[in-house]
Amino acid sequence: MERPLFSWDPHIDEQEAKGLLSFARLQRLAPRECLWLAGDSPDLLVRVEQGLLRARVALDDGREYIKEFYWEGDEFLDFHHQLSGQPARYSVEALEPCRLLVFPLTSLRQHRLWPIWYQHLIAVQLRIKEEKELLLLTGTPEARYQHFLTHFPALDARLPDHQVAAYLGITPISLSRIRKRLRSR
């Protein structure tokens, strides 16, 4: 599924774009390093320049679920925190070495372009969430995995099986069985 970057070109000139980028700071994360933890109050917008991250929910009993993956070209923020003021309900952790542009939202909110950029972010996120929700509600585990392969083919090779399974809401054993069935067809 295409996750388009916001295009500044129709809205601002090169000088204003450079001014907007001046709000950003470069942040590097090593694998297993967290950008934020559940319980933090992340007031930032993140653009992934390089690497792969996961938004992870860990339960007290040791189970974990992966809400989302973010990779090169993705832009994200914690919408729940932004809309409710409540702390983050998930952690964001690097799975590979990452280079990120991190924009403080307090600065971005002052920029005249922010409402248009924010609307774009919401539209992309809503499309992703609607598609995933419908798939989780109506798709079999095999259909979920086939959707994952179709829409994120490069991610399958970059991720360990247990993380793909956690994203799909299935066990690693189920994923292994599904892969075996698909190979035998």
Secondary structure as the mmCIF struct_conf table of DSSP 4:
data_model
#
loop_
_struct_conf.conf_type_id
_struct_conf.id
_struct_conf.beg_label_comp_id
_struct_conf.beg_label_asym_id
_struct_conf.beg_label_seq_id
_struct_conf.end_label_comp_id
_struct_conf.end_label_asym_id
_struct_conf.end_label_seq_id
HELX_LH_PP_P HELX_LH_PP_P1 PRO A 4 PHE A 6
TURN_TY1_P TURN_TY1_P1 ASP A 9 HIS A 11
HELX_RH_AL_P HELX_RH_AL_P1 GLU A 14 LEU A 21
TURN_TY1_P TURN_TY1_P2 SER A 22 PHE A 23
STRN STRN1 ARG A 25 LEU A 29
TURN_TY1_P TURN_TY1_P3 PRO A 31 ARG A 32
STRN STRN2 CYS A 34 TRP A 36
TURN_TY1_P TURN_TY1_P4 ALA A 38 GLY A 39
STRN STRN3 LEU A 44 GLN A 50
BEND BEND1 GLY A 51 GLY A 51
STRN STRN4 LEU A 52 ALA A 58
TURN_TY1_P TURN_TY1_P5 ASP A 60 ASP A 61
BEND BEND2 GLY A 62 GLY A 62
STRN STRN5 GLU A 64 TRP A 71
TURN_TY1_P TURN_TY1_P6 GLU A 72 GLY A 73
STRN STRN6 GLU A 75 PHE A 76
HELX_RH_AL_P HELX_RH_AL_P2 PHE A 79 SER A 84
HELX_LH_PP_P HELX_LH_PP_P2 GLN A 86 ALA A 88
BEND BEND3 ARG A 89 TYR A 90
STRN STRN7 SER A 91 ALA A 94
BEND BEND4 LEU A 95 GLU A 96
STRN STRN8 CYS A 98 PRO A 104
HELX_RH_AL_P HELX_RH_AL_P3 LEU A 105 LEU A 108
TURN_TY1_P TURN_TY1_P7 ARG A 109 GLN A 110
BEND BEND5 HIS A 111 HIS A 111
TURN_TY1_P TURN_TY1_P8 ARG A 112 LEU A 113
HELX_RH_AL_P HELX_RH_AL_P4 TRP A 114 THR A 138
HELX_RH_AL_P HELX_RH_AL_P5 PRO A 141 HIS A 151
HELX_RH_AL_P HELX_RH_AL_P6 PRO A 153 ARG A 158
BEND BEND6 LEU A 159 LEU A 159
HELX_RH_AL_P HELX_RH_AL_P7 ASP A 161 LEU A 168
TURN_TY1_P TURN_TY1_P9 GLY A 169 GLY A 169
BEND BEND7 ILE A 170 ILE A 170
HELX_RH_AL_P HELX_RH_AL_P8 PRO A 172 SER A 184
#
